């Protein structure tokens, strides 16, 4: 799905933007580092997670014990939400690319190898052009 379709799915939930952030391929989509992504992935506060559990029937993912499937189209991560790791892109809370890069490098999944290089290149260019530098120790 493209960025417009992605945000439409997310907007349907009408979530408080201080209680979640876009993660995974969605963070790359929001930074225009890819044109499409397969699914919507978000990370939420413990409070929002409980609200979603109460309101919707969420099924635990078979891939990760801290990820739940919401409405069959959104993966909800209920682990390690940290507002310090969020930046707003086009008015949406997005987990910083440095955090995404760290996760991808640590997990070293074959499907993420190309994404790792794309993010590294983007962050290198961003740092060279005088923007805020990474302080996460990702590399």
Order of alpha helices (4+ residues) and beta strands (2+ residues): alpha-beta-alpha-beta-alpha-beta-beta-beta-beta-beta-alpha-alpha
